[in-house]
Every structure is written in C-alpha cells, then in structure tokens.
Amino acid sequence: MLANGAAFAYRNTAADSDGIRVAARGKLYGGRTVIRHVAIVELSSDCAPDDRDALVAQIRALGATIPTVAAMTVGIARDSSGQALNRICLVSDHRTWDDLDTYLRDPAHQAVAREVGRLRESAMGADFEVR
C-alpha cells in the first residue's frame, strides 16, 4: 500500500510466483501495447467516508476477481495537505480491447458500477492504448 492509501498490485501471471509484480517504468508487458482504463469518480457531498472506503474496497476486489484485469490501481484522491477527498481514482490495464470489454460487462463490475451510480456526483473516464 502506498502512503496515500492507493493499492498498486498486479494480477498473477505464470512468471509471478507470489501474484504481485512491480511496474518498472512501463515495462510491465515487455513493450507490448496495453489498453488502459482510467476513471475518476467524484462522490456526492453527503457520501460518508465509511461508504467511500467500502466502495474503494469493492473496486479493488474487481482487480482480484475479474481475470481480464492485468493490473489495477485504486486510490482516494487527497488535497495538498494529505486530507482525503470524496474522489476515487482508478487505473486498470487490459491486454486487449476485448479484455476491457469483458471487464466492463462482467456482473461483478456491473454491480460495483450501480453502487458508483448511487453514490456519485459525477464521473469521467477514458480508455486508450499504452505502448
């Protein structure tokens, strides 16, 4: 866990005996193109910190349970003094566009997306290729 509370863990592959892998300046996939999914969710002002933290835990669980997630980082945004904000940031990597589509359509993702919809004030996201 990073100092700001963000998790930075990677899915198990045949080369990873412990299921954790550290990215080394974008070399995670041996130079291959990956699909990166980025989402920033601004939670409603009346969303309690306990609800925010529970949602972060649910999102993190997606990285461990959906097989097409190659890597996932989730954290709570903080201001310049380190105070937690009601904003969740997610970055997930997928090997192909089809893998991303499978992730987005997975019932576990859909359930978390409904919870995000219930608690959010706004959200934005982007999907792009990383080479």
Buried (B, 14 or more C-beta within 10 A) or exposed (E): EEEEBBBBBBBBEEEEEEEEBEEEEEEBBEEEEBBBBBBBBBBEEEBEEEBBBEBBEBBBBBBBEBEBBBBBBBBBBBEEEEEBEBBBBBBBBBBEEEBBBBBBEBEEBEEBBEBBEEBBEEBEEEBEEEE
